[in-house]
Amino acid sequence: MNSIYHFFKEIYLKKKYFLSTKSLEQFPFPQHLLSCVNKGKFPDLAIKLNKDRKIFTGGELILPKHVEKDTIVIEEKMKKVFSNKELLKFKVFDIKHHFNGYFRVYQTKLK
C-alpha cells in the first residue's frame, strides 16, 4: 500500500536518522513507496500509484522546502505542469521536518 500516510509513518520510524544526517538529501527515504526521487528536478519525491485504489490512490507529490522563498519556487514549478483549474483540485499541506523546513505535499483524488 502506497500513500502519504505510509510515507510519513516510515519517516517517523526512521526518526533516529535525523540525528545522524546532516541534510534532508541524506535521509533514508522509504524507496519502496516512491516512484521517483529527484535532486534539483521537479518533482522531488512522488508516491507510487496503487494498483488497487480502493482506499489510497497514491501519487502524492512531496516537495521539501527550507525557507518561505521555496514556496514561490514550488508554486512556479507546479504551474509549469498543471493548469490553474487542475491546481485548485489539490489539497496542499506542509509538514515540518527536523532540518528547519517543511515537506510541502500536493494531494488530489485520482480517477
N, C-alpha and C positions, 0 to 999 in steps of 0.2 A: 504494500500500500504506500503510495507516494502522496504526500500532502505537506502544506506549510506547517501543519501541526506536528507531523512526524519529523520534519526538518529541525524545528526548534526543540523538540524532545531530544533528538540526537545531540544537538549543541549543548543542551542542559546536562546530558550525561557525560559530555566531554569538557565540562566547565573547568576542570583542573588544568587543561591546556592553556587557558587564558593566562595563567600564572607563569607559564614557561615559554610562551611565544611572544615575540617582540612586535609582530604586526598581524593584522587580520588576514593578510595573504598567506601567512604561515600556519593558520589554524587548520586542523584536520577536518574539513567539512565532510559530511556523510556522502561520499561519492556515489553510493548505490541509489541514492534518492535524486541525483542531479542528472539532467540531460546535457548540461554544459557548465563549464567553469571557465570564464574568460578573464584575463588580466588586461585592463585598459581597453576592453572592447565590449560593446553592448550586446546582450545583457550580461552582467557579471555572473549571475547564477540563475538557473532555471530548474524548477522541479519537473521531474519526468511526468508524462501523462500516464494515467492509469488505463489499462485495457478495460477493466470492469469499473465503470464510473457510477456505480450505484450510490456510493457515499461521497467519495472525493474524486474530483476530476484530475487534480494535479495541474501542472502547467504554470504555477505562480512564478512571477519574475521577482528576483531579490537583488537589490542594488545597494551595496554598502555606501554610506556617506559619513564623512568625518566632520564637516563643517556645514553651516547653513547654505553656503555658496554651492555646495554639491547638489542641493535640491534643485536649483536652477539648471544645472548641467544635466541632471537626470531627467527633468521635465523636457528639456530640449531634445534629448535622445529619444524619449518616448514619442514626441511629436513628429519625429522623422519616420517612425514606424507605424503609428496609429493615427487615425483621423480624430478630430475633436469629438465626434459622435461616439467613436469607439472608446476614447479615453474616459468619457463620462460613465461608462459601464463598469469601470474598475473601482474596487474598494482599495483605498490606499491607506496604509498604516506604517508607522515607524516603531521599531523595537530597539531599545538601547543595547549596545554591546560594550564590552569591557574596555575597548580602546578609544574611549571618549567619542563615540559616534553612534550611528544608528544603521539598522538594516531598513531600507525602505522597501516595502512589499506591495506589489500590484497583484490583486486577485480579482478574477472575474469568473462567472459561470460559463463553462464551455458547453457547446452544443453536442 
